[in-house]
Amino acid sequence: MKRSTPSRISARTRRRTAQGPSDFGEGIYTGEWTERTYAQCLRRAEGLLFGGERVLVDANFREEAWRRAFLEAATRWGVPGLFVICQA
């Protein structure tokens, strides 16, 4: 039976794979870790989509390249892609 609510994938993935806290711009918050985190989120999202699940990705997506990658994945899987932009 398919879930009625989407599976949630979060950029918090980076904290699950790292040891100990880091300050912004250091440790797990470097560009290298960000690349690794978003790549892992994208793989997880595609795996869930392949299994017929709905997916919600909760991440910052500051870089256009990552926004584009996730939208292109949605297109490949034939599902709608949507970004919600929150500004204070």
Buried (B, 14 or more C-beta within 10 A) or exposed (E): EEEEEEBEBBBEBBBEEBEEEBEEEEBBBEEEBBEBBBEBBBEBBBEBBEEEBEBBBEBEBEEEEBBEBBBEBBEEBEEEEEEEEEEE
